[in-house]
Amino acid sequence: MLEKALIRLPAKHQLLMHSDQGWHYQMKQYRHALQDRGIKQSMSRKGNCYDNSVMENFFGIMKSEFLYYKEFENVEHFKLELQKYIEYYNTKRLKAKLKMSPVQYRTHFEQAA
């Protein structure tokens, strides 16, 4: 899976690959494959979920709002619908804590700075 992903990776990127501490993510070959392509690896420390909590939260919301309630005709249909959901999530869906969308929050924060 990693090899297939690396083939599609643009030459210029700033990719951060976050994972848990599974044995396959710790393998020397895996770590070197990422490093050779300029991908920064991030893993949670044992017993420390805080650096992973943002993505875990997003995936939980995405599953409950998007994945579990739709049926997809094929992979291409899934990709199209996922792009639409991510656009909605970033620009229109209000985060309760922020009382605005993530894009609105970043724009507001940048203007205030």
Order of alpha helices (4+ residues) and beta strands (2+ residues): alpha-beta-alpha-alpha-beta-alpha-alpha-alpha
